Amino acid sequence: MTAHDGGTRPPQHLADLDIPARRAWMTEIGEKPMRAIQLSHHYFSHLTRDPEAMTDLPAADRGRLSAIVLPELAIPRERRVADAGATIKELLILIGGARIETVLMAYPDRVTVCVSTQAGCGMGCPFCATGQAGLVRNLTAGEIVEQVWRAARVAREGELAGGAARLSNVVFMGMGEPLANYEATVRALRAIAAEPPAGLGISARNLTVSTCGIVPGMERLAGEGMPVRLAISLHAPDDELRDTLVPVNKRFPVANVLDAARAYTEASGRRISIEYALIRDINDQEWRADLLARLLMERGQNWAHVNPIPLNDTPGTRWTASTPHTSAAFVERLRAAGIVTTIRETRGADIDGACGQLAAKEWKEHG
């Protein structure tokens, strides 16, 4: 594996395929189709790729089959723990040397993992550590699922505060723009939601896909028939500012994004989450809260939930978090207008918790 070739593609993995394709793969390599189900049970049901645990396979074939269909796609490079053990952030190295991050978080009522869909990101949002790094490559469905699989193992083994637990929620809010890697994202969603042995069996209603507003992708996702939640990284209600904060807004302006989001709600029956990073003296003015509320109310009531996020400061940029007083005033204006609004709890601020910070630091230190 070369250290700098982030564009190298990984080998095919069981998680890239549905059950019929897995059966066909077994036939192609001279195995019985039933081996696909056996291997799927080990990976998805038992969360293992250890050949020694595969006692239902011929002993002479276990290591070879595991190596072929269950290659390790993401190798842990660094782990950081915060919030009294309730947050674990991992830096993972992909085949070819690209770096990604995952964050596993324990809450009183759920265990959530935040996963990456791209190594780096091509959207260019200036306040985002990942956006500063640029896009290295898209991840495969197998690489996305592997992140969730690893998190499920960590939770099961009791490595989070609170002891052994079942992974219950997955948010596609890590590195990258999921809808710019549409096919792999959707294949991964289906594999995560499918019941074992087809997949990990995490309810589609507990899966969230975040997008900065790729309207064609939002429209396609609405037609997939999966009740996943959609989160829109809006960050500004006016095109003049959003053109700067989220450059893709020049292609898909605010009105188009909100119209597509409203249509997604109609198709899926799920309320949209509007993500809004509060940046001091940039987008935190009360008039912008009023404008955001008006734009949402013009499209109906109770179809969107606004999630203001205290900005996780990124070293080397001029962007800083809004003051608590300003944040509270922004939230109060939204609530006064009838918009359901909740400030998101921040996690891992002391461990380079913002998306892309740890990977960016790794590139800077080690190349």
C-alpha positions as CSV (number, residue, x, y, z in Angstrom):
1,M,0.0,0.0,0.0
2,T,1.5,3.3,-1.0
3,A,1.3,6.2,1.5
4,H,0.3,8.9,-0.9
5,D,-1.8,7.3,-3.6
6,G,-5.2,8.3,-2.2
7,G,-6.8,7.4,-5.5
8,T,-6.1,3.7,-5.4
9,R,-9.4,1.7,-5.5
10,P,-10.0,-1.0,-2.9
11,P,-10.9,-4.6,-3.8
12,Q,-14.5,-5.7,-4.0
13,H,-16.1,-6.5,-0.6
14,L,-19.1,-8.5,0.4
15,A,-20.8,-5.2,1.5
16,D,-20.6,-3.8,-2.0
17,L,-23.1,-6.4,-3.2
18,D,-26.7,-7.5,-2.5
19,I,-27.4,-11.2,-1.8
20,P,-27.9,-12.3,-5.5
21,A,-24.7,-10.6,-6.5
22,R,-22.9,-12.3,-3.6
23,R,-24.1,-15.7,-4.7
24,A,-23.0,-15.0,-8.2
25,W,-19.5,-14.0,-6.9
26,M,-19.2,-17.3,-5.1
27,T,-19.9,-19.1,-8.3
28,E,-17.3,-17.0,-10.1
29,I,-14.6,-18.0,-7.7
30,G,-15.6,-21.7,-7.8
31,E,-17.5,-21.8,-4.5
32,K,-21.0,-23.0,-3.7
33,P,-23.5,-20.1,-3.7
34,M,-24.5,-20.9,-0.1
35,R,-21.1,-19.7,1.0
36,A,-22.4,-16.2,0.3
37,I,-25.0,-16.6,3.0
38,Q,-22.6,-18.2,5.5
39,L,-20.0,-15.4,5.0
40,S,-22.7,-12.7,5.2
41,H,-23.9,-14.1,8.5
42,H,-20.4,-13.9,9.9
43,Y,-19.8,-10.4,8.8
44,F,-23.3,-8.8,9.3
45,S,-24.8,-10.9,12.1
46,H,-21.8,-11.9,14.2
47,L,-19.6,-8.8,13.3
48,T,-16.5,-10.9,12.5
49,R,-14.1,-11.6,9.7
50,D,-12.0,-13.9,11.8
51,P,-11.6,-17.2,9.9
52,E,-11.3,-19.2,13.1
53,A,-14.8,-18.2,14.0
54,M,-16.2,-19.5,10.7
55,T,-16.7,-23.1,11.9
56,D,-19.5,-23.8,9.4
57,L,-17.0,-23.4,6.6
58,P,-14.4,-26.1,5.6
59,A,-11.3,-25.4,7.7
60,A,-9.0,-25.3,4.7
61,D,-11.1,-22.6,3.0
62,R,-11.8,-20.2,5.8
63,G,-8.7,-18.0,5.5
64,R,-8.8,-17.8,1.8
65,L,-12.5,-16.9,1.6
66,S,-12.3,-14.4,4.3
67,A,-9.3,-12.7,2.6
68,I,-11.1,-12.6,-0.8
69,V,-14.6,-11.4,0.2
70,L,-14.0,-9.6,3.6
71,P,-10.8,-7.6,3.0
72,E,-10.0,-5.1,5.7
73,L,-10.8,-1.8,4.0
74,A,-10.1,0.7,6.8
75,I,-7.2,0.3,9.2
76,P,-7.3,2.3,12.4
77,R,-4.4,4.8,12.7
78,E,-5.4,6.9,15.7
79,R,-8.1,7.0,18.3
80,R,-9.1,9.8,20.6
81,V,-11.6,9.6,23.4
82,A,-13.6,12.5,24.9
83,D,-16.7,13.3,27.0
84,A,-15.8,10.9,29.8
85,G,-15.6,8.0,27.3
86,A,-18.9,8.7,25.6
87,T,-17.2,9.9,22.3
88,I,-14.6,8.0,20.3
89,K,-13.1,9.5,17.2
90,E,-11.0,7.4,14.9
91,L,-8.7,8.2,12.0
92,L,-8.8,5.4,9.5
93,I,-6.4,4.7,6.6
94,L,-7.9,3.3,3.5
95,I,-6.2,1.1,0.9
96,G,-4.1,3.5,-1.1
97,G,-3.4,5.8,1.9
98,A,-6.5,8.1,1.9
99,R,-7.6,9.2,5.3
100,I,-11.1,9.3,6.7
101,E,-12.7,9.8,10.1
102,T,-15.6,8.3,12.1
103,V,-17.0,9.5,15.4
104,L,-18.9,7.1,17.7
105,M,-21.1,8.7,20.3
106,A,-23.1,7.2,23.3
107,Y,-26.2,9.0,24.4
108,P,-28.7,7.9,27.2
109,D,-31.1,6.6,24.6
110,R,-29.0,5.7,21.6
111,V,-25.5,5.0,20.1
112,T,-24.7,6.9,17.0
113,V,-21.9,6.8,14.5
114,C,-21.0,9.6,12.1
115,V,-19.4,8.2,9.0
116,S,-17.6,9.6,5.9
117,T,-18.6,9.0,2.3
118,Q,-15.6,10.6,0.6
119,A,-11.9,11.1,1.5
120,G,-11.8,14.8,1.6
121,C,-14.6,16.9,0.0
122,G,-14.9,18.9,-3.2
123,M,-17.6,21.3,-2.0
124,G,-15.1,23.9,-0.8
125,C,-17.0,25.4,2.2
126,P,-14.4,27.7,3.8
127,F,-15.3,27.1,7.4
128,C,-15.0,23.3,7.1
129,A,-11.7,21.5,7.8
130,T,-12.6,18.8,5.2
131,G,-13.5,21.4,2.6
132,Q,-10.1,23.0,3.0
133,A,-8.4,19.6,2.2
134,G,-10.2,19.1,-1.1
135,L,-11.4,15.8,-2.6
136,V,-9.1,12.8,-2.7
137,R,-11.6,10.2,-3.9
138,N,-15.1,8.7,-3.4
139,L,-15.5,5.8,-1.0
140,T,-17.0,2.5,-2.1
141,A,-20.2,1.2,-0.5
142,G,-18.0,-1.4,1.2
143,E,-15.8,1.3,2.7
144,I,-18.8,3.2,4.0
145,V,-20.4,0.0,5.5
146,E,-17.0,-1.0,7.0
147,Q,-17.1,2.2,9.1
148,V,-20.5,1.3,10.5
149,W,-19.4,-2.3,11.0
150,R,-16.4,-1.2,13.0
151,A,-18.5,1.1,15.1
152,A,-21.0,-1.7,15.8
153,R,-18.1,-3.9,17.1
154,V,-16.7,-1.1,19.3
155,A,-20.2,-0.5,20.8
156,R,-20.8,-4.3,21.3
157,E,-17.4,-4.8,23.0
158,G,-18.3,-2.1,25.6
159,E,-15.6,0.4,24.6
160,L,-17.9,3.3,25.0
161,A,-18.9,4.7,28.4
162,G,-21.9,2.8,29.8
163,G,-20.7,-0.6,28.6
164,A,-21.8,-2.9,25.9
165,A,-24.5,-1.5,23.6
166,R,-26.0,-1.9,20.2
167,L,-25.3,0.6,17.5
168,S,-28.7,2.2,16.8
169,N,-28.2,5.3,14.6
170,V,-26.0,6.2,11.6
171,V,-25.5,9.7,10.3
172,F,-23.8,10.4,7.0
173,M,-22.3,13.7,8.3
174,G,-18.6,12.9,8.2
175,M,-16.1,13.8,5.5
176,G,-17.5,14.4,2.1
177,E,-20.8,15.2,0.4
178,P,-22.9,11.9,0.3
179,L,-25.0,13.0,-2.7
180,A,-21.8,13.7,-4.7
181,N,-21.1,10.0,-4.2
182,Y,-24.7,8.9,-4.8
183,E,-24.5,5.3,-6.0
184,A,-22.1,4.2,-3.2
185,T,-24.1,6.1,-0.6
186,V,-27.4,4.5,-1.6
187,R,-25.9,1.0,-1.8
188,A,-24.4,1.5,1.7
189,L,-27.7,2.7,3.1
190,R,-29.4,-0.4,1.8
191,A,-26.8,-2.7,3.2
192,I,-26.9,-0.9,6.6
193,A,-30.7,-1.1,6.8
194,A,-31.2,-4.7,5.4
195,E,-31.8,-7.4,7.9
196,P,-29.0,-9.9,8.5
197,P,-27.6,-11.7,6.6
198,A,-28.2,-9.1,3.9
199,G,-27.1,-6.2,6.0
200,L,-26.6,-4.8,9.5
201,G,-30.3,-4.5,10.4
202,I,-30.3,-0.8,11.5
203,S,-33.6,0.7,10.8
204,A,-33.7,3.1,7.8
205,R,-35.6,5.5,10.0
206,N,-32.5,5.8,12.2
207,L,-30.3,6.7,9.2
208,T,-29.6,10.4,8.3
209,V,-28.0,11.7,5.1
210,S,-26.6,15.2,5.2
211,T,-26.2,17.3,2.1
212,C,-25.1,20.8,1.3
213,G,-27.9,21.0,-1.2
214,I,-27.2,18.8,-4.3
215,V,-30.7,19.2,-5.7
216,P,-30.6,16.4,-8.3
217,G,-29.4,14.0,-5.7
218,M,-32.1,15.1,-3.2
219,E,-34.7,14.4,-5.9
220,R,-33.2,11.0,-6.7
221,L,-33.1,10.0,-3.0
222,A,-36.8,10.9,-2.7
223,G,-37.5,8.2,-5.2
224,E,-35.5,5.5,-3.6
225,G,-38.3,4.5,-1.2
226,M,-36.2,4.6,1.9
227,P,-37.5,6.5,4.9
228,V,-34.1,7.9,5.8
229,R,-33.9,11.4,7.3
230,L,-32.4,14.2,5.2
231,A,-30.4,16.9,6.8
232,I,-29.7,20.1,4.8
233,S,-26.4,22.0,5.6
234,L,-27.9,25.4,4.9
235,H,-25.8,27.8,7.0
236,A,-27.4,30.9,5.5
237,P,-30.9,31.8,4.3
238,D,-29.8,34.4,1.7
239,D,-28.0,33.5,-1.5
240,E,-25.5,36.4,-1.2
241,L,-23.9,34.9,1.9
242,R,-24.5,31.3,1.1
243,D,-22.7,31.7,-2.2
244,T,-19.6,32.3,0.0
245,L,-20.2,29.8,2.8
246,V,-21.5,27.0,0.6
247,P,-20.2,27.5,-2.9
248,V,-22.5,24.9,-4.5
249,N,-25.2,27.4,-3.8
250,K,-24.2,29.2,-7.0
251,R,-25.6,26.1,-8.8
252,F,-28.5,25.3,-6.4
253,P,-29.6,28.5,-4.6
254,V,-31.5,28.5,-1.4
255,A,-35.0,28.5,-2.8
256,N,-34.3,25.4,-5.0
257,V,-32.7,23.6,-2.1
258,L,-35.7,24.2,0.2
259,D,-38.2,23.3,-2.5
260,A,-36.4,20.0,-3.0
261,A,-36.2,19.4,0.7
262,R,-40.0,20.0,1.0
263,A,-40.6,17.6,-1.8
264,Y,-38.4,15.0,0.0
265,T,-40.6,15.4,3.1
266,E,-43.7,14.7,1.0
267,A,-42.2,11.6,-0.6
268,S,-40.7,10.1,2.6
269,G,-42.9,11.3,5.3
270,R,-39.8,12.4,7.3
271,R,-39.3,15.8,8.7
272,I,-36.2,17.6,7.3
273,S,-33.4,18.8,9.5
274,I,-31.9,22.2,8.7
275,E,-28.3,22.3,9.8
276,Y,-27.0,25.8,10.6
277,A,-23.5,26.4,11.9
278,L,-23.6,29.7,13.9
279,I,-20.5,31.7,12.9
280,R,-19.8,34.9,14.8
281,D,-20.7,38.1,13.0
282,I,-21.2,36.2,9.7
283,N,-24.5,34.4,9.7
284,D,-25.8,34.8,13.3
285,Q,-27.8,38.0,12.9
286,E,-31.4,38.0,14.1
287,W,-32.7,39.2,10.7
288,R,-31.2,36.1,9.2
289,A,-33.1,34.0,11.7
290,D,-36.3,35.9,10.7
291,L,-35.6,35.3,7.0
292,L,-35.0,31.6,7.6
293,A,-38.2,31.2,9.5
294,R,-40.1,33.0,6.8
295,L,-38.7,30.8,4.0
296,L,-39.6,27.7,5.9
297,M,-43.1,28.8,6.9
298,E,-43.8,29.8,3.3
299,R,-43.4,26.1,2.4
300,G,-45.7,24.8,5.2
301,Q,-45.7,24.1,8.9
302,N,-43.8,21.5,10.9
303,W,-42.0,20.0,7.9
304,A,-38.5,21.1,9.0
305,H,-36.6,21.2,12.2
306,V,-33.8,23.7,12.6
307,N,-30.6,22.5,14.2
308,P,-28.2,25.4,15.0
309,I,-24.7,24.1,15.6
310,P,-22.1,26.0,17.6
311,L,-19.2,26.1,15.1
312,N,-16.3,23.9,16.0
313,D,-13.4,26.3,15.4
314,T,-10.9,25.1,12.8
315,P,-7.3,26.2,13.3
316,G,-6.0,28.5,10.5
317,T,-9.3,30.0,9.6
318,R,-11.0,33.3,10.6
319,W,-14.3,31.6,11.4
320,T,-15.2,31.4,15.1
321,A,-18.3,30.3,17.0
322,S,-21.1,32.7,17.8
323,T,-21.3,33.9,21.5
324,P,-23.8,32.0,23.7
325,H,-25.9,35.2,23.9
326,T,-26.1,35.6,20.2
327,S,-26.8,31.9,19.7
328,A,-29.7,32.1,22.2
329,A,-31.1,35.2,20.5
330,F,-31.0,33.5,17.1
331,V,-32.8,30.4,18.5
332,E,-35.4,32.5,20.2
333,R,-36.3,34.3,17.0
334,L,-36.8,31.0,15.2
335,R,-39.0,29.6,18.0
336,A,-41.0,32.8,18.2
337,A,-41.8,32.3,14.5
338,G,-43.1,28.8,15.2
339,I,-40.0,26.9,14.0
340,V,-39.0,23.8,16.0
341,T,-35.4,24.6,16.9
342,T,-32.8,22.7,19.0
343,I,-29.2,23.6,19.5
344,R,-27.2,20.5,18.7
345,E,-25.0,19.2,21.5
346,T,-21.3,19.5,20.5
347,R,-19.0,16.5,21.0
348,G,-15.3,16.0,20.9
349,A,-14.2,19.7,20.8
350,D,-11.0,18.7,22.7
351,I,-10.0,15.9,20.3
352,D,-10.2,17.7,16.9
353,G,-13.8,16.8,16.8
354,A,-14.9,18.9,13.8
355,C,-15.2,17.0,10.6
356,G,-11.9,16.6,8.9
357,Q,-9.7,18.2,11.6
358,L,-7.9,15.0,12.6
359,A,-7.3,13.9,9.0
360,A,-6.1,17.3,8.1
361,K,-3.6,17.3,11.0
362,E,-2.4,13.8,10.0
363,W,-1.7,15.0,6.4
364,K,0.1,18.1,7.7
365,E,2.3,16.1,10.1
366,H,2.9,13.0,8.0
367,G,2.1,13.8,4.4
